[in-house]
Amino acid sequence: MNEEIKIIERKEIPKGAIMLFGFPDVGLVGVIAASHMISELGLEEVAYMDSRLLPPIIVLHEGLPHSPVRIFGNQHILLAVSETALQGELIYPIMHSLIDWGRGKGVKMMISISGIPVQDRQDLEELKVFAAASSPEMLKIAQDKGMEILREGYMVGPQAVMLQYCSTLGLPALTLLAQCFFNYPDPEAAAKALEQLANVTGVKVDVSKLLEKGEEIRLKARDMMKRTQQELTKMRKTQEYDIPLYIS
């Protein structure tokens, strides 16, 4: 684990949980889904990240300070969340530290929740969720659950690092990518991703409030979306629209 990053545990951490990641990205799909899970499942903060690498930011909740990168959980789930947009150069050390920590806790699977931007998003009546995996075995699990596989494309940001690092370590991992707006918070996409999460893991979350409060969530998330977009632009997130050229 990176010596500049400490993960401070506040509660006993369960062994053999599923570890989820909800980080700022296109449409804020992962962040919105994570926030809804915390509230609906009553997840408690079990650990937080402490590092000088993080921006000098605290998050105030009920007047008390919290790290912007925290881990929530219960007996079955560990959910890593960032409440601030991460600069490109921080993504590797932060994700590697979280994955190393989760590996040390014997997590059985890692899943990142994210979005994939579509240009005609407003015209789509039914949103699709695609899957990418760390290994052929995990890809087969996703396929057996009836999920569409993202066969060609680019991934940029925290979920890209998560998938690559888990693949290197031989850890079972999936990324769920819901079709979403590129630069607009998308609660509907987050709800769709959570439905597929239940399909893959059995972790069921009622998404009715998420859909009811869509407009309120969009307004609250505007500033984070703006900052996230700036970071994504630096990382050339728009490459996700491209199809990579494979040379055999």
PyMOL commands that set and color helices and strands:
alter all, ss='L'
color gray80, all
select helices_A, chain A and resi 26-41+88-104+121-123+136-144+158-169+187-201+208-212+214-220+222-234+237-241
alter helices_A, ss='H'
color red, helices_A
select strands_A, chain A and resi 5-9+18-22+44-51+59-61+64-66+69-73+77-82+109-117+129-133+148-149+173-180
alter strands_A, ss='S'
color yellow, strands_A
deselect
rebuild
show_as cartoon
